[in-house]
Amino acid sequence: MTRMNVCKDCNGAGKITVACNTCLGVGEMLREVKETVVIPKGIDTGENVVLEGKGNLKLNKRDRGDLIILVTVREHPLFKR
């Protein structure tokens, strides 16, 4: 999974004295992260799992939004629901 992070070189400003080379003047950059997700028993296709504070940066570039995972349950040849 990837999410937006504040650029560590310009601290989200998009420039130092000229355009930041790390984030190319945008003020944020993508970073790959790994998160552990607990899927509740009995969840069904179309339901959501919400990870609070694990989403992309909000406009203030300090707080993170929520990561919403849409679940799809596949059928198993041996186990039935």
Residue, then its C-alpha position, 0 to 999 in steps of 0.5 A: m500500500t502507498r500513501m502520501n507523506v510530507c516531504k522530509d527535505c522541505n517539510g511540505a513547503g514545496k521549496i527550500t530556496v528553489a523548488c525542492n528536488t525531493c518532492l519536485g515542489v509538490g510538498e509531499m511524496l509517495r512512500e510504501v508502507k506495510e500495515t497489519v489489518v485485522i479482518p473481523k470474523g463473519i465480514d462479507t463482501g462489500e463491507n469496510v474495514v476502517l483504519e483511523g489515522k492511516g490514510n493520506l495527509k489532510l490539507n493541513k499536512r499534519d493530520r492523516g485521514d482514515l484508510i478505508i478498505l473495501v472487503t471482497v470475500r472469495e468462495h472457498p472450494l471446501f469451506k462454505r459460509 
